[in-house]
Amino acid sequence: MTIDIYIEEVVSLARQALAITEQMFGLQNLDTAIPLNNLAALLYKKGDYEAAEPLLQRVLKIREQVLGPQHPDTIATRNNLNILLKKMNVNNPTTYPSFDNPTSIKVNRNDPCPCNSGKRYKHCHGKVV
């Protein structure tokens, strides 16, 4: 059996988990971003892109405020949002600069690569050829 059979129940449980987390930690807490991101991912999987977009925007806002715009988690969220916007055929996804647009981010050579490969930037996308 696939997740498609249980998707409505899983989305309902994810909404409940998000509500509990928001009550415990508040709306702008980093701990709230995790279930928020999970719910957005489920809605994306379900094909409900319009419902997933504002959730990913909230995740991005939280991560930018708490972690900073250059943190790998923030960059990954921007990438996810760009992918979603492309699926929705939004004409201007560059509103959310991401790793796809290297001039929009600054990564030190010894930092983890924003592509989430687990490698240092200098051994991944920052290789000097």
Secondary structure, 3 states (H helix, E strand, C coil): CCHHHHHHHHHHHHHHHHHHHHHHHCCCCHHHHHHHHHHHHHHHHHCCHHHHHHHHHHHHHHHHHHCCCCCHHHHHHHHHHHHHHHHCCCCCHHHCCCCCCHHHCCCCCCCECCCCCCCEHHHCCCCCC
